[in-house]
Amino acid sequence: MQLPEATESAPLVARDKDDELLTTACWFIEDAFSGISRPHPVRTPFARYMHTLHAELHYLRGAAIVVLLSLSFIETPRWCHGPPPYPCGDPSDPFTPMTFEIALVTHAESHCIELVCLSFFLLNSVIRYLYLQENFTNRKDSVAVLALVLLAMTTLALSAAFPHQVWTPYAQVYLRVMIFAVKNRNIRRTARKIAQVLAEVHNIISLVIVFVVFFAWVATMLFDNTEEGDAQMPNIYEACWNMLILLTTANFPDIMMPAYNKHRVVVIFFAFFLCFGLFFLMNVVLAVIYNNFSVNLEAFKKKRDHTREQKLQIAFRILCNLAVPRDVCLRLFHKMNHYKNIGYIKKSRMQLVFDELDSDGDEKLQWQEFANICVVLRSALSKKRLPPSEVQRWFPHLFHSDGFHSLCMFVRHPRFELAIDVVLVVNALLIVFESLPVLNGEPMPLASEFTVWERIESIFSFVYLLEMLLKIVVDGRAVYWSSMKNRFDCLITVAVVAVDVYAYLPYDPASRVMVKILLVARCLRLFRLIINVERYRVFCMTWFRLLPFGKNLLVIMFCAFLYTQDGYMANNFNDMASGMVLLFELLIVNNWFVLADGFVCVTSKYARWYFVTFHLIGVTILLNLVVASTLDAFVGEYEAEHQDQTGKPYKFGSMDTMETSIIIEQQDEG
């Protein structure tokens, strides 16, 4: 790229040239914010307009993705062809296959909605091509999305033209998820991390497979020509299946008991398999995954920082070779407001941001100062200037009165919070005391539930409501709502007061149990007491730090099988919601082989490979990645807590300060 030569005092010349250079610099700054390299629009006014239009459609693209994915849950399952209102069969009929019963749209309506979403994505690809032109093919994600959208439109047309086709409806469901995964940068980034970990852990995974196969071979030989062997390990294939289940402890000690009842010595075989396989080998798998996760995470951070510095250097040279004057920087901030990966900067705050960047106060940004633009902007965007309280704006005389000043001191005093915490503890103890008969297994007559206790609970509700109103009056609505702790308290308080009001209204006595359950929700406010305990705070904050990473671990798998078994008929793949519940049950591991055997009964033993693959990817790999990220987040939170004790600026000391750090982490992920 030919960079413009400029002097320190006149970096930009003609107005149209200024806009072109500022726009180009903004592209590189946006790349620096994201820590990525990507092709940029061609340098024409039309391309710049198309790029701005594409950025403005960001929220519509997100809404279209949500609608497209939601179709898989609310559309009528493809195997249902009955008349409305029960296309899948009468739910009261015991022979009707069980579903989640949330089918809201018909096949025709689903096709129309999907066509609208796909047409919007196609238009989005056309707009991107118009501003990238020959650079469009360099965006592999854009090419992949375009190909998937065209393929999805083709399958949709085939499905509409030939409604009895078997493969096209199921292909549509897969294509929806693939479009979402390819379009979402965080999902692609998480998938790359998983692929990098898999590339390094295949050795230990193969060792686990060899370990299971070896012990299956030993078990087949050891229990040959025995009653227990013929029942559970008649061949090497069944033995491998049962030993894999044993490694997850899902069938222990059931698998051992027939042989153990006859020969006590067989416990040595099973104990050694579990001790070595479960307590050593699986922990080695975790250690290898954690080590590779840490190495890849560190490499990713270094690459992102290097890319960020490189992009900022290019942007700085485009603006000026020596220093960026204040007026140019302010115009740059204005241009940056059109880019979705950079937060909106209010006009009133642009000068403040520049002053924070301009450390030497010479009204110009040297390279050392300009290099901090990402950090300073993130810090400035995460800090919101909250408006004064309503009392200060609307009743200034009351605000400056001695009585209101005394009220403010009373509400803001630490003892006020301590008093509310004491009330919370007393309330929780009374609820436990009230629930003692039920906890001891004694039924409580519904007619006597709302007598003295409801009056006591109403007093507590009044105290919590009074606390909320006092804080809003003293601090103002905006300041009160800016605190995550206050939001949590407000939602619980409003819900409990609504339940108290509902308790006095005439209704069916059988619904009073629900009222009692909701009244216990006031005890959730005790969570803020845990946050105030220093030794517990690090564990709670670790969970919050995991939220940005956890939302990216999206694993959606599909199957079109159907089976029935006593007590497990609702666990099926008859519709998307039921399938998601079943996959979640498989992640929990317990009795997962029972679910697998149900599918084997109506298909073949090859169906086991689906469940083995899901267990390997979902449990062994992804859940260990969750554990690895938990360890990493805990170590980071623990170090931050100790750094805070030594007086360093980093602080996760409360739910309020934690919010800012989560925002910064989410911006890093973007």
C-alpha positions as CSV (number, residue, x, y, z in Angstrom):
1,M,0.0,0.0,0.0
2,Q,1.3,3.5,-0.9
3,L,1.0,5.5,2.3
4,P,0.5,9.3,2.0
5,E,3.3,11.5,3.0
6,A,2.2,14.2,5.5
7,T,3.7,16.7,7.9
8,E,3.0,17.0,11.5
9,S,0.8,20.0,11.1
10,A,-1.1,19.1,7.9
11,P,-1.6,15.3,7.7
12,L,-4.7,15.5,5.6
13,V,-5.5,17.7,2.6
14,A,-8.5,17.8,0.4
15,R,-11.8,17.0,2.1
16,D,-12.7,14.1,-0.1
17,K,-9.2,12.7,0.3
18,D,-9.6,13.2,4.0
19,D,-12.7,11.1,4.2
20,E,-11.1,8.3,2.2
21,L,-8.0,8.3,4.4
22,L,-10.1,8.4,7.6
23,T,-12.3,5.6,6.4
24,T,-9.3,3.5,5.5
25,A,-7.7,4.2,8.9
26,C,-11.0,3.2,10.6
27,W,-10.9,-0.2,8.8
28,F,-7.5,-0.9,10.2
29,I,-8.5,0.3,13.7
30,E,-11.5,-2.0,13.6
31,D,-9.2,-4.9,12.7
32,A,-7.0,-3.9,15.7
33,F,-10.0,-4.0,18.0
34,S,-10.9,-7.5,16.8
35,G,-7.2,-8.6,16.6
36,I,-7.7,-10.1,13.1
37,S,-6.7,-9.5,9.5
38,R,-9.3,-9.4,6.7
39,P,-9.7,-7.9,3.3
40,H,-11.0,-4.3,3.2
41,P,-13.5,-2.6,0.9
42,V,-12.3,-1.1,-2.4
43,R,-11.7,2.7,-2.2
44,T,-14.7,4.1,-3.9
45,P,-17.6,6.2,-2.4
46,F,-20.1,3.5,-3.4
47,A,-18.1,0.8,-1.7
48,R,-17.8,2.9,1.5
49,Y,-21.6,3.4,1.4
50,M,-22.2,-0.4,1.0
51,H,-19.8,-1.1,3.8
52,T,-21.7,1.3,6.1
53,L,-25.0,-0.3,5.1
54,H,-23.6,-3.7,5.8
55,A,-22.6,-2.6,9.3
56,E,-26.0,-1.0,9.9
57,L,-27.7,-4.4,9.1
58,H,-25.8,-6.1,12.0
59,Y,-28.7,-6.5,14.3
60,L,-31.0,-7.6,11.5
61,R,-28.6,-10.4,10.7
62,G,-28.6,-11.5,14.3
63,A,-32.4,-11.5,14.4
64,A,-32.5,-13.5,11.2
65,I,-30.1,-16.1,12.6
66,V,-32.2,-16.4,15.8
67,V,-35.3,-16.9,13.7
68,L,-33.6,-19.5,11.4
69,L,-32.4,-21.5,14.4
70,S,-35.7,-21.3,16.2
71,L,-37.5,-22.9,13.3
72,S,-35.9,-26.2,14.1
73,F,-37.6,-26.1,17.5
74,I,-41.0,-24.7,16.7
75,E,-41.7,-26.2,13.3
76,T,-43.8,-29.4,12.9
77,P,-41.4,-32.4,12.8
78,R,-40.9,-33.7,9.3
79,W,-42.4,-37.1,10.0
80,C,-45.7,-35.6,11.1
81,H,-48.2,-35.4,8.3
82,G,-51.5,-35.6,10.2
83,P,-54.2,-32.9,10.2
84,P,-54.2,-30.0,12.7
85,P,-54.3,-29.5,15.6
86,Y,-52.4,-32.7,16.2
87,P,-50.2,-33.4,13.1
88,C,-48.0,-35.8,15.1
89,G,-51.0,-37.7,16.5
90,D,-53.3,-37.4,19.5
91,P,-51.2,-36.8,22.6
92,S,-53.8,-38.8,24.7
93,D,-53.3,-41.9,22.5
94,P,-50.6,-44.1,24.1
95,F,-49.4,-45.2,20.7
96,T,-48.6,-41.6,19.6
97,P,-44.8,-41.0,19.6
98,M,-43.9,-38.5,22.3
99,T,-42.7,-35.0,21.4
100,F,-42.0,-31.7,23.2
101,E,-45.4,-30.5,21.9
102,I,-44.1,-27.0,20.9
103,A,-44.9,-27.3,17.1
104,L,-46.2,-23.8,16.3
105,V,-45.7,-23.5,12.5
106,T,-46.7,-25.8,9.7
107,H,-44.3,-27.1,7.0
108,A,-45.5,-24.4,4.5
109,E,-45.1,-21.6,7.1
110,S,-41.7,-22.9,8.0
111,H,-40.7,-22.8,4.3
112,C,-41.8,-19.2,3.9
113,I,-40.0,-18.0,7.0
114,E,-36.8,-19.9,6.0
115,L,-37.0,-18.4,2.5
116,V,-37.2,-14.9,3.9
117,C,-34.2,-15.5,6.2
118,L,-32.2,-17.1,3.4
119,S,-33.1,-14.3,1.0
120,F,-31.9,-11.7,3.6
121,F,-28.6,-13.6,3.9
122,L,-28.2,-13.7,0.2
123,L,-28.8,-9.9,0.0
124,N,-26.2,-9.5,2.8
125,S,-23.7,-11.5,0.7
126,V,-24.4,-9.4,-2.4
127,I,-23.8,-6.2,-0.3
128,R,-20.6,-7.6,1.0
129,Y,-19.5,-8.4,-2.6
130,L,-20.3,-4.9,-3.8
131,Y,-17.9,-3.3,-1.3
132,L,-15.2,-6.0,-1.4
133,Q,-15.5,-6.9,-5.2
134,E,-12.3,-8.9,-6.1
135,N,-11.4,-9.2,-2.4
136,F,-14.7,-11.1,-1.7
137,T,-13.1,-14.4,-2.5
138,N,-10.4,-13.7,0.1
139,R,-13.0,-13.8,2.8
140,K,-13.3,-17.5,3.2
141,D,-16.2,-17.2,5.7
142,S,-18.1,-15.0,3.2
143,V,-17.7,-17.5,0.4
144,A,-18.7,-20.4,2.7
145,V,-21.8,-18.5,3.9
146,L,-22.8,-17.8,0.3
147,A,-22.3,-21.4,-0.7
148,L,-24.3,-22.6,2.2
149,V,-27.1,-20.1,1.6
150,L,-27.4,-21.2,-2.1
151,L,-27.3,-24.8,-1.1
152,A,-30.0,-24.2,1.6
153,M,-32.2,-22.5,-1.0
154,T,-31.8,-25.4,-3.3
155,T,-32.8,-27.9,-0.7
156,L,-35.7,-25.7,0.3
157,A,-36.9,-25.6,-3.3
158,L,-36.6,-29.4,-3.6
159,S,-38.4,-29.9,-0.3
160,A,-41.3,-27.7,-1.4
161,A,-41.4,-29.3,-4.9
162,F,-41.1,-32.9,-3.6
163,P,-42.6,-32.9,-0.1
164,H,-42.1,-36.6,0.3
165,Q,-38.4,-36.5,-0.1
166,V,-36.6,-38.0,2.9
167,W,-33.2,-36.3,2.9
168,T,-34.0,-32.7,2.0
169,P,-35.8,-31.8,5.2
170,Y,-33.1,-33.1,7.4
171,A,-30.4,-31.4,5.2
172,Q,-32.2,-28.1,5.9
173,V,-31.7,-28.5,9.6
174,Y,-28.0,-29.2,9.3
175,L,-27.6,-26.2,6.9
176,R,-29.2,-23.8,9.4
177,V,-26.7,-24.7,12.0
178,M,-23.8,-24.6,9.6
179,I,-24.8,-21.1,8.4
180,F,-25.0,-19.9,12.0
181,A,-21.6,-21.5,12.9
182,V,-19.8,-20.1,9.9
183,K,-21.3,-16.6,10.3
184,N,-20.5,-16.3,14.0
185,R,-16.8,-15.4,14.6
186,N,-16.9,-16.6,18.2
187,I,-18.1,-20.0,17.2
188,R,-15.5,-20.2,14.5
189,R,-12.8,-19.2,16.9
190,T,-14.0,-21.7,19.5
191,A,-14.1,-24.4,16.9
192,R,-10.5,-23.6,15.9
193,K,-9.4,-23.9,19.6
194,I,-11.1,-27.3,19.8
195,A,-9.5,-28.4,16.6
196,Q,-6.1,-27.3,17.9
197,V,-6.6,-29.2,21.1
198,L,-7.7,-32.3,19.2
199,A,-4.6,-32.1,17.0
200,E,-2.5,-32.4,20.2
201,V,-4.5,-34.9,22.3
202,H,-4.9,-37.7,19.7
203,N,-2.0,-39.6,21.2
204,I,-3.5,-39.8,24.7
205,I,-7.0,-40.5,23.2
206,S,-5.5,-43.4,21.1
207,L,-3.9,-44.7,24.3
208,V,-7.3,-44.7,26.1
209,I,-8.7,-46.7,23.1
210,V,-5.9,-49.2,23.3
211,F,-6.4,-49.5,27.0
212,V,-10.1,-50.2,26.7
213,V,-9.6,-52.7,23.8
214,F,-6.8,-54.5,25.7
215,F,-8.9,-55.0,28.8
216,A,-11.9,-56.0,26.7
217,W,-9.7,-58.7,25.1
218,V,-8.6,-59.9,28.5
219,A,-12.2,-59.9,29.8
220,T,-13.3,-61.9,26.8
221,M,-10.6,-64.5,27.4
222,L,-11.0,-64.5,31.2
223,F,-14.7,-65.0,31.3
224,D,-14.9,-67.3,28.3
225,N,-17.4,-70.2,28.6
226,T,-18.9,-68.8,31.8
227,E,-22.5,-67.8,32.4
228,E,-21.6,-64.2,33.2
229,G,-19.2,-64.0,30.2
230,D,-21.8,-65.3,27.8
231,A,-24.3,-62.7,29.1
232,Q,-22.1,-59.6,29.2
233,M,-19.0,-60.3,27.1
234,P,-19.7,-62.9,24.5
235,N,-17.3,-61.4,22.0
236,I,-14.7,-58.6,21.7
237,Y,-17.2,-56.1,20.4
238,E,-19.7,-56.4,23.3
239,A,-16.7,-56.5,25.7
240,C,-15.3,-53.2,24.3
241,W,-18.8,-51.6,24.6
242,N,-19.2,-52.7,28.3
243,M,-15.6,-51.8,29.2
244,L,-16.1,-48.3,27.7
245,I,-19.3,-47.9,29.8
246,L,-17.3,-49.2,32.9
247,L,-14.7,-46.5,32.3
248,T,-17.5,-43.9,32.8
249,T,-18.6,-45.8,35.9
250,A,-22.2,-45.8,34.5
251,N,-22.6,-49.6,34.9
252,F,-20.5,-50.2,38.0
253,P,-20.8,-52.4,40.0
254,D,-23.6,-54.1,37.9
255,I,-21.1,-55.3,35.3
256,M,-18.9,-56.9,38.1
257,M,-21.6,-58.5,40.3
258,P,-22.4,-61.7,38.3
259,A,-18.7,-62.7,38.3
260,Y,-18.0,-61.3,41.8
261,N,-20.8,-63.4,43.3
262,K,-19.0,-66.5,42.2
263,H,-15.4,-65.5,42.5
264,R,-14.3,-62.7,44.8
265,V,-10.9,-62.5,43.2
266,V,-12.3,-60.9,40.0
267,V,-12.6,-57.6,42.0
268,I,-8.8,-57.2,41.3
269,F,-9.5,-57.1,37.5
270,F,-12.2,-54.5,37.7
271,A,-10.5,-52.5,40.5
272,F,-7.3,-52.2,38.5
273,F,-9.2,-51.2,35.4
274,L,-11.0,-48.4,37.2
275,C,-8.0,-47.2,39.3
276,F,-5.7,-47.0,36.3
277,G,-8.2,-46.0,33.7
278,L,-10.5,-43.6,35.7
279,F,-8.2,-42.1,38.3
280,F,-5.0,-42.0,36.3
281,L,-5.6,-42.2,32.5
282,M,-8.6,-39.9,32.4
283,N,-6.8,-37.4,34.6
284,V,-3.9,-37.5,32.2
285,V,-6.3,-36.7,29.4
286,L,-7.5,-33.7,31.4
287,A,-3.9,-32.6,32.0
288,V,-3.0,-32.9,28.4
289,I,-6.1,-31.0,27.3
290,Y,-5.5,-28.3,29.9
291,N,-1.8,-27.9,28.9
292,N,-2.7,-27.6,25.2
293,F,-5.5,-25.2,26.0
294,S,-3.2,-23.0,27.9
295,V,-0.5,-23.1,25.2
296,N,-2.9,-22.4,22.4
297,L,-4.6,-19.6,24.5
298,E,-1.2,-17.9,25.1
299,A,-0.3,-18.2,21.4
300,F,-3.7,-16.8,20.4
301,K,-3.2,-13.8,22.7
302,K,0.3,-13.1,21.3
303,K,-0.9,-13.4,17.8
304,R,-3.8,-11.0,18.5
305,D,-1.5,-8.5,20.2
306,H,0.9,-8.6,17.3
307,T,-1.9,-8.2,14.8
308,R,-3.3,-5.3,16.8
309,E,0.0,-3.5,16.9
310,Q,0.5,-4.0,13.2
311,K,-2.9,-2.7,12.2
312,L,-2.5,0.3,14.5
313,Q,0.9,1.1,12.9
314,I,-0.7,1.1,9.4
315,A,-3.6,3.3,10.6
316,F,-1.1,5.7,12.2
317,R,1.0,6.0,9.0
318,I,-2.2,6.6,7.0
319,L,-3.2,9.5,9.2
320,C,0.2,11.0,9.7
321,N,3.8,9.9,9.8
322,L,4.8,11.9,12.9
323,A,1.8,12.7,15.0
324,V,-2.0,12.9,14.7
325,P,-3.5,16.4,15.4
326,R,-6.5,16.8,17.7
327,D,-8.9,17.8,14.9
328,V,-8.0,14.8,12.8
329,C,-8.4,12.5,15.8
330,L,-11.8,13.9,16.6
331,R,-13.0,13.4,13.0
332,L,-11.6,9.8,13.3
333,F,-13.7,9.2,16.4
334,H,-16.7,10.4,14.5
335,K,-16.0,8.0,11.6
336,M,-15.4,5.1,14.0
337,N,-19.0,5.3,15.2
338,H,-20.1,3.6,12.0
339,Y,-18.2,0.4,12.7
340,K,-20.0,-2.4,14.7
341,N,-16.8,-3.8,16.4
342,I,-16.1,-0.3,17.9
343,G,-18.4,1.0,20.5
344,Y,-20.3,4.3,19.9
345,I,-18.4,7.4,21.2
346,K,-20.7,10.3,22.2
347,K,-19.7,13.7,20.8
348,S,-19.4,15.1,24.3
349,R,-16.8,12.4,25.3
350,M,-14.6,12.6,22.2
351,Q,-12.5,15.4,23.7
352,L,-12.2,13.5,27.0
353,V,-10.9,10.4,25.2
354,F,-8.4,12.5,23.2
355,D,-7.2,14.1,26.4
356,E,-6.7,10.7,28.0
357,L,-4.7,9.6,25.0
358,D,-2.7,12.8,24.8
359,S,-0.5,12.1,27.8
360,D,2.0,15.0,27.2
361,G,-0.7,17.5,26.4
362,D,0.7,18.8,23.1
363,E,-2.6,18.4,21.2
364,K,-1.1,15.7,19.1
365,L,-0.9,11.9,19.4
366,Q,2.6,10.4,19.0
367,W,2.8,6.7,18.1
368,Q,3.4,5.7,21.7
369,E,0.1,7.5,22.6
370,F,-1.8,6.4,19.5
371,A,-0.9,2.7,20.3
372,N,-3.1,2.9,23.4
373,I,-6.3,3.8,21.5
374,C,-7.8,0.3,21.9
375,V,-7.2,0.2,25.6
376,V,-8.3,3.8,26.2
377,L,-11.5,3.4,24.1
378,R,-12.5,0.2,25.8
379,S,-12.0,1.8,29.2
380,A,-13.9,4.9,28.2
381,L,-16.8,2.9,26.6
382,S,-17.1,0.7,29.6
383,K,-17.5,3.7,31.9
384,K,-20.9,5.4,31.7
385,R,-21.6,8.8,33.0
386,L,-24.7,8.3,34.9
387,P,-27.2,11.2,35.2
388,P,-28.0,12.7,38.7
389,S,-30.9,11.5,40.7
390,E,-34.4,12.5,39.9
391,V,-34.6,14.4,43.2
392,Q,-31.6,16.5,42.3
393,R,-33.0,17.3,38.9
394,W,-36.6,17.9,39.7
395,F,-36.5,19.1,43.3
396,P,-33.2,20.9,43.9
397,H,-34.4,22.6,47.1
398,L,-35.3,19.3,48.6
399,F,-32.0,17.7,47.4
400,H,-30.0,20.4,49.3
401,S,-32.1,20.3,52.4
402,D,-30.6,19.0,55.7
403,G,-33.3,16.3,56.0
404,F,-32.6,14.8,52.6
405,H,-28.8,15.0,53.3
406,S,-29.4,13.0,56.6
407,L,-31.5,10.5,54.6
408,C,-28.7,10.0,52.1
409,M,-26.2,9.4,54.9
410,F,-28.5,6.9,56.5
411,V,-29.1,4.9,53.3
412,R,-25.5,5.0,52.2
413,H,-24.1,4.0,55.6
414,P,-22.6,0.5,55.7
415,R,-24.8,-0.3,58.7
416,F,-27.9,0.1,56.5
417,E,-26.6,-2.7,54.2
418,L,-25.7,-4.7,57.3
419,A,-29.2,-4.3,58.7
420,I,-30.8,-5.5,55.4
421,D,-28.4,-8.5,55.5
422,V,-29.5,-9.4,59.0
423,V,-33.2,-9.1,57.9
424,L,-32.3,-11.5,55.0
425,V,-30.8,-14.1,57.4
426,V,-33.8,-13.8,59.8
427,N,-36.2,-14.2,56.8
428,A,-34.4,-17.3,55.6
429,L,-34.4,-18.8,59.1
430,L,-38.2,-18.2,59.4
431,I,-38.8,-19.8,56.0
432,V,-36.9,-22.8,57.1
433,F,-38.8,-23.0,60.4
434,E,-42.0,-22.6,58.5
435,S,-41.1,-25.4,56.2
436,L,-40.0,-27.9,58.9
437,P,-43.2,-29.9,58.8
438,V,-42.9,-30.4,55.1
439,L,-39.2,-31.1,55.3
440,N,-39.9,-33.8,57.9
441,G,-42.4,-35.4,55.5
442,E,-45.5,-34.2,57.2
443,P,-48.2,-32.8,54.9
444,M,-49.3,-29.2,55.5
445,P,-53.0,-28.5,55.0
446,L,-53.4,-25.9,52.3
447,A,-56.2,-24.2,54.1
448,S,-53.9,-23.2,57.0
449,E,-50.9,-22.2,55.0
450,F,-51.8,-18.5,54.6
451,T,-52.5,-17.4,58.1
452,V,-49.8,-16.1,60.4
453,W,-47.0,-16.9,58.0
454,E,-48.4,-14.8,55.1
455,R,-48.5,-11.7,57.4
456,I,-45.0,-12.3,58.5
457,E,-43.8,-12.7,54.9
458,S,-45.7,-9.5,53.9
459,I,-43.7,-7.6,56.5
460,F,-40.4,-8.8,55.0
461,S,-41.7,-7.9,51.5
462,F,-42.5,-4.4,52.8
463,V,-39.0,-4.0,54.2
464,Y,-37.4,-5.1,50.9
465,L,-39.7,-2.8,48.9
466,L,-38.9,0.1,51.3
467,E,-35.1,-0.5,50.9
468,M,-35.4,-0.5,47.1
469,L,-37.4,2.8,47.0
470,L,-35.0,4.5,49.4
471,K,-32.1,3.6,47.3
472,I,-33.8,4.8,44.1
473,V,-34.8,8.1,45.8
474,V,-31.3,8.7,47.2
475,D,-29.1,7.5,44.3
476,G,-31.5,7.9,41.3
477,R,-32.9,5.3,39.0
478,A,-29.9,5.2,36.7
479,V,-27.3,4.8,39.4
480,Y,-29.4,2.2,41.2
481,W,-29.9,0.1,38.0
482,S,-26.2,0.3,37.0
483,S,-25.4,-2.0,39.9
484,M,-25.8,-5.7,39.1
485,K,-26.5,-6.4,42.8
486,N,-29.3,-3.9,42.8
487,R,-30.8,-5.3,39.6
488,F,-30.8,-8.8,41.2
489,D,-32.4,-7.4,44.4
490,C,-35.0,-5.4,42.4
491,L,-36.2,-8.4,40.3
492,I,-36.5,-10.6,43.4
493,T,-38.3,-7.9,45.4
494,V,-40.8,-7.1,42.6
495,A,-41.5,-10.8,42.1
496,V,-42.0,-11.4,45.8
497,V,-44.3,-8.4,46.2
498,A,-46.3,-9.5,43.2
499,V,-46.7,-13.0,44.8
500,D,-47.8,-11.4,48.0
501,V,-50.5,-9.4,46.2
502,Y,-51.5,-12.6,44.4
503,A,-51.8,-14.4,47.7
504,Y,-54.6,-12.1,48.8
505,L,-56.6,-12.5,45.6
506,P,-59.3,-15.3,45.3
507,Y,-58.0,-18.3,43.3
508,D,-57.9,-22.0,43.3
509,P,-56.5,-23.4,46.6
510,A,-54.5,-26.0,44.7
511,S,-52.3,-23.2,43.3
512,R,-51.2,-22.1,46.7
513,V,-48.3,-24.5,46.5
514,M,-46.8,-22.4,43.6
515,V,-47.2,-19.3,45.7
516,K,-45.2,-20.9,48.5
517,I,-42.5,-22.0,46.1
518,L,-42.2,-18.4,44.7
519,L,-42.1,-16.9,48.2
520,V,-38.9,-18.9,48.9
521,A,-37.3,-16.9,46.0
522,R,-36.7,-14.1,48.4
523,C,-33.9,-16.2,49.9
524,L,-32.0,-15.9,46.6
525,R,-31.0,-12.5,47.9
526,L,-28.7,-14.3,50.3
527,F,-26.5,-14.8,47.3
528,R,-25.2,-11.2,47.8
529,L,-24.0,-12.3,51.2
530,I,-21.8,-14.9,49.6
531,I,-20.3,-12.3,47.3
532,N,-19.3,-10.3,50.4
533,V,-17.4,-13.2,51.9
534,E,-13.8,-12.9,50.6
535,R,-13.1,-16.7,50.6
536,Y,-16.3,-17.4,48.5
537,R,-16.0,-14.4,46.2
538,V,-13.3,-15.9,44.0
539,F,-15.5,-19.0,43.3
540,C,-18.5,-16.9,42.3
541,M,-16.5,-14.5,40.2
542,T,-14.9,-17.5,38.4
543,W,-18.3,-18.5,37.2
544,F,-19.0,-15.1,35.8
545,R,-15.7,-15.0,34.0
546,L,-16.6,-18.3,32.3
547,L,-19.8,-17.0,30.8
548,P,-18.2,-15.5,27.6
549,F,-16.4,-18.7,26.9
550,G,-19.2,-21.0,27.9
551,K,-21.7,-19.5,25.5
552,N,-19.4,-20.4,22.6
553,L,-19.3,-24.1,23.4
554,L,-22.2,-24.8,21.2
555,V,-22.6,-28.5,20.2
556,I,-25.7,-29.4,18.3
557,M,-26.1,-33.0,17.0
558,F,-29.0,-34.5,15.2
559,C,-30.5,-37.9,14.6
560,A,-33.8,-39.2,13.2
561,F,-34.3,-42.4,15.2
562,L,-37.3,-43.4,17.2
563,Y,-37.7,-45.9,20.1
564,T,-39.9,-46.6,23.1
565,Q,-38.9,-48.2,26.4
566,D,-40.5,-48.2,29.8
567,G,-39.9,-44.9,31.5
568,Y,-37.7,-43.5,28.7
569,M,-40.3,-42.8,25.9
570,A,-39.8,-39.0,26.3
571,N,-36.1,-39.4,25.6
572,N,-36.1,-39.4,21.8
573,F,-35.1,-37.5,18.7
574,N,-38.7,-37.0,17.5
575,D,-38.2,-33.2,17.5
576,M,-35.4,-30.8,18.1
577,A,-36.3,-29.9,21.7
578,S,-36.5,-33.5,22.8
579,G,-33.2,-34.3,21.0
580,M,-31.5,-31.4,22.9
581,V,-32.8,-32.8,26.2
582,L,-31.6,-36.3,25.3
583,L,-28.1,-35.0,24.4
584,F,-27.9,-33.1,27.7
585,E,-28.7,-36.3,29.5
586,L,-25.9,-38.0,27.6
587,L,-23.5,-35.3,28.8
588,I,-24.4,-36.1,32.4
589,V,-23.1,-39.7,31.7
590,N,-25.3,-41.5,34.3
591,N,-27.2,-44.3,32.6
592,W,-26.2,-43.1,29.1
593,F,-25.8,-46.6,27.9
594,V,-29.5,-47.3,28.7
595,L,-30.5,-44.6,26.3
596,A,-28.1,-45.9,23.7
597,D,-29.4,-49.5,24.0
598,G,-32.9,-48.3,23.4
599,F,-31.9,-47.0,20.0
600,V,-29.9,-50.1,19.3
601,C,-33.1,-52.2,19.9
602,V,-34.9,-50.5,17.0
603,T,-32.0,-49.9,14.7
604,S,-28.7,-51.9,14.9
605,K,-25.6,-52.0,16.9
606,Y,-24.0,-49.5,14.6
607,A,-26.1,-46.9,16.4
608,R,-23.6,-47.2,19.2
609,W,-21.0,-45.4,17.2
610,Y,-23.1,-42.3,17.3
611,F,-23.2,-42.4,21.1
612,V,-19.5,-43.3,21.4
613,T,-18.6,-40.4,19.2
614,F,-20.8,-38.0,21.1
615,H,-19.3,-39.2,24.4
616,L,-15.8,-38.8,23.1
617,I,-16.4,-35.3,21.7
618,G,-19.0,-34.0,24.2
619,V,-17.7,-35.5,27.5
620,T,-14.1,-36.4,27.1
621,I,-13.0,-33.4,25.0
622,L,-15.5,-30.5,25.5
623,L,-16.2,-31.1,29.2
624,N,-12.5,-31.3,29.8
625,L,-12.2,-28.1,27.9
626,V,-14.7,-26.6,30.3
627,V,-12.7,-27.9,33.2
628,A,-9.5,-26.4,31.7
629,S,-11.2,-23.0,31.2
630,T,-12.5,-23.2,34.7
631,L,-9.0,-23.8,36.1
632,D,-7.6,-21.0,34.0
633,A,-10.4,-18.6,35.1
634,F,-10.0,-19.7,38.7
635,V,-6.3,-19.1,38.6
636,G,-6.8,-15.7,37.0
637,E,-9.5,-14.7,39.5
638,Y,-7.4,-16.0,42.5
639,E,-4.3,-14.0,41.3
640,A,-6.5,-10.9,40.7
641,E,-7.9,-11.2,44.2
642,H,-4.4,-11.4,45.7
643,Q,-3.2,-8.5,43.5
644,D,-6.1,-6.5,44.8
645,Q,-5.0,-7.2,48.4
646,T,-1.6,-5.9,47.6
647,G,-3.0,-2.6,46.4
648,K,-2.7,-3.0,42.6
649,P,-5.4,-1.5,40.5
650,Y,-7.0,-4.6,39.1
651,K,-10.2,-5.4,41.1
652,F,-12.9,-7.9,41.0
653,G,-14.0,-7.0,44.5
654,S,-17.8,-6.7,43.9
655,M,-20.5,-7.6,41.4
656,D,-20.4,-4.0,40.1
657,T,-16.7,-3.9,39.3
658,M,-17.0,-7.3,37.8
659,E,-19.4,-6.1,35.2
660,T,-16.8,-3.8,33.6
661,S,-14.2,-6.7,33.3
662,I,-16.8,-9.0,31.7
663,I,-17.6,-6.3,29.1
664,I,-13.9,-5.9,28.3
665,E,-13.5,-9.7,27.9
666,Q,-16.5,-9.8,25.6
667,Q,-15.1,-7.1,23.5
668,D,-11.8,-9.0,23.3
669,E,-13.8,-12.0,22.1
670,G,-15.5,-9.9,19.4
